[in-house]
Amino acid sequence: MILKGKKTILRPLRMSDAPRFVKWLADPEVNKFANRHGVTLAEEKEWIRKAKKNKEEMSFAIDTKDGTHIGSLLFFPIEKDLGASFGISIGDKNYWGRGYGSDAINTILKYSFEKLKFHHVRLAGNGVFDYNPRAIRAYEKIGFVKEGLLRERFFYDGKYRNIIPMSILESEWRKKNGKIYSKTKKLA
Ligand SMILES: CC(C)(COP(=O)(O)OP(=O)(O)OC[C@H]1O[C@@H](n2cnc3c(N)ncnc32)[C@H](O)[C@@H]1OP(=O)(O)O)[C@@H](O)C(=O)NCCC(=O)NCCS
């Protein structure tokens, strides 16, 4: 499946994407925000092969509108009619802070709320690391709300770190996007 945003396109992963993921995941500036670090080309190809077959997640590559591959987004439609989660990584640092991540997130939110009729979407992996202000700002800009704090959940770079769970409700996303919405699904 292909989802089109304003600045980005979410498309299925390809085996030919693997070398770029290997390069990005070897970069400490990138992988300090990720759950996967330093993978080999063979491991990455195997990861892509499994991700494409996994029925419980939808894995996308993020391309710019001109077809440059800049990252990935994993979407987990967890509880039907209730909640989904996602994880995102813009692996190409040249594209950080330029609105591409927010656009990719808004694209998956539009799909989650308009097409799949989810009620909320939350961050995968329990949330965002507290030392990731760019991501926190991007999520807040879109309308995500902090739900609390998972205290000292892991150890990184000499310190215990917190994880911040964040989510956005369909109504919050609608409000932010200025759309008038009439529900088509019957609420229980
Ligand atoms: C997090 C991520 C998806 C955000 O995408 P992006 O395209 O960089 O984000 P955007 O440009 O849409 O928004 C980033 C915002 O943070 C701001 N920002 C950038 N660096 C910042 C910093 N150090 N502190 C605070 N805000 C910062 C930007 O100015 C921008 O806000 P603005 O639009 O109000 O100016 C992307 O940076 C990324 O993939 N990073 C590496 C992996 C990662 O962190 N994944 C998320 C794990 S939870």
The ligand as an SDF file (V2000), in Angstrom:
LIG
                    3D

 48 50  0  0  0  0  0  0  0  0999 V2000
   11.6810   12.5470   15.3570 C   0  0  0  0  0  0  0  0  0  0  0  0
   11.5370   12.7790   13.8540 C   0  0  0  0  0  0  0  0  0  0  0  0
   10.6120   11.7250   13.2580 C   0  0  0  0  0  0  0  0  0  0  0  0
   10.8970   14.1510   13.6410 C   0  0  0  0  0  0  0  0  0  0  0  0
   10.8350   14.3930   12.2710 O   0  0  0  0  0  0  0  0  0  0  0  0
   11.4210   15.7930   11.7030 P   0  0  0  0  0  0  0  0  0  0  0  0
   11.1380   15.8260   10.2590 O   0  0  0  0  0  0  0  0  0  0  0  0
   12.8460   15.9380   12.1380 O   0  0  0  0  0  0  0  0  0  0  0  0
   10.5190   16.8020   12.5370 O   0  0  0  0  0  0  0  0  0  0  0  0
    9.8650   18.1670   12.0920 P   0  0  0  0  0  0  0  0  0  0  0  0
   10.8090   18.9780   11.2720 O   0  0  0  0  0  0  0  0  0  0  0  0
    8.5360   17.8760   11.5180 O   0  0  0  0  0  0  0  0  0  0  0  0
    9.6500   18.8350   13.5340 O   0  0  0  0  0  0  0  0  0  0  0  0
   10.7310   18.9380   14.4310 C   0  0  0  0  0  0  0  0  0  0  0  0
   10.5120   20.1230   15.3360 C   0  0  0  0  0  0  0  0  0  0  0  0
   11.4650   20.0700   16.3970 O   0  0  0  0  0  0  0  0  0  0  0  0
   12.2200   21.2650   16.4120 C   0  0  0  0  0  0  0  0  0  0  0  0
   13.5470   20.8900   16.8680 N   0  0  0  0  0  0  0  0  0  0  0  0
   14.5980   20.4400   16.1650 C   0  0  0  0  0  0  0  0  0  0  0  0
   15.6420   20.1950   16.9700 N   0  0  0  0  0  0  0  0  0  0  0  0
   15.2200   20.4800   18.2240 C   0  0  0  0  0  0  0  0  0  0  0  0
   15.8340   20.4320   19.5020 C   0  0  0  0  0  0  0  0  0  0  0  0
   17.0880   20.0080   19.6510 N   0  0  0  0  0  0  0  0  0  0  0  0
   15.0910   20.8130   20.5700 N   0  0  0  0  0  0  0  0  0  0  0  0
   13.8180   21.2060   20.4400 C   0  0  0  0  0  0  0  0  0  0  0  0
   13.1810   21.2770   19.2360 N   0  0  0  0  0  0  0  0  0  0  0  0
   13.8860   20.9130   18.1560 C   0  0  0  0  0  0  0  0  0  0  0  0
   12.1770   21.7710   14.9930 C   0  0  0  0  0  0  0  0  0  0  0  0
   12.4580   23.1610   14.9460 O   0  0  0  0  0  0  0  0  0  0  0  0
   10.7200   21.4490   14.6410 C   0  0  0  0  0  0  0  0  0  0  0  0
    9.8050   22.3390   15.2580 O   0  0  0  0  0  0  0  0  0  0  0  0
    9.1600   23.5600   14.4470 P   0  0  0  0  0  0  0  0  0  0  0  0
    8.4990   22.9980   13.2430 O   0  0  0  0  0  0  0  0  0  0  0  0
    8.2350   24.1900   15.4270 O   0  0  0  0  0  0  0  0  0  0  0  0
   10.3120   24.4820   14.0650 O   0  0  0  0  0  0  0  0  0  0  0  0
   12.9400   12.7460   13.1460 C   0  0  0  0  0  0  0  0  0  0  0  0
   13.7290   13.8380   13.5690 O   0  0  0  0  0  0  0  0  0  0  0  0
   13.6850   11.4550   13.3840 C   0  0  0  0  0  0  0  0  0  0  0  0
   13.3240   10.4300   12.8240 O   0  0  0  0  0  0  0  0  0  0  0  0
   14.7350   11.4920   14.2270 N   0  0  0  0  0  0  0  0  0  0  0  0
   15.5860   10.3320   14.4890 C   0  0  0  0  0  0  0  0  0  0  0  0
   14.8420    9.1080   15.0440 C   0  0  0  0  0  0  0  0  0  0  0  0
   13.8340    9.4700   16.1010 C   0  0  0  0  0  0  0  0  0  0  0  0
   14.0710   10.3090   16.9520 O   0  0  0  0  0  0  0  0  0  0  0  0
   12.6790    8.8000   16.0350 N   0  0  0  0  0  0  0  0  0  0  0  0
   11.5970    9.0100   16.9930 C   0  0  0  0  0  0  0  0  0  0  0  0
   11.6960    8.0580   18.1270 C   0  0  0  0  0  0  0  0  0  0  0  0
   10.3660    8.2500   19.2830 S   0  0  0  0  0  0  0  0  0  0  0  0
  1  2  1  0
  2  3  1  0
  2  4  1  0
  2 36  1  0
  4  5  1  0
  5  6  1  0
  6  7  2  0
  6  8  1  0
  6  9  1  0
  9 10  1  0
 10 11  2  0
 10 12  1  0
 10 13  1  0
 13 14  1  0
 14 15  1  0
 15 16  1  0
 15 30  1  0
 16 17  1  0
 17 18  1  0
 17 28  1  0
 18 19  1  0
 18 27  1  0
 19 20  2  0
 20 21  1  0
 21 22  1  0
 21 27  2  0
 22 23  1  0
 22 24  2  0
 24 25  1  0
 25 26  2  0
 26 27  1  0
 28 29  1  0
 28 30  1  0
 30 31  1  0
 31 32  1  0
 32 33  2  0
 32 34  1  0
 32 35  1  0
 36 37  1  0
 36 38  1  0
 38 39  2  0
 38 40  1  0
 40 41  1  0
 41 42  1  0
 42 43  1  0
 43 44  2  0
 43 45  1  0
 45 46  1  0
 46 47  1  0
 47 48  1  0
M  END
$$$$
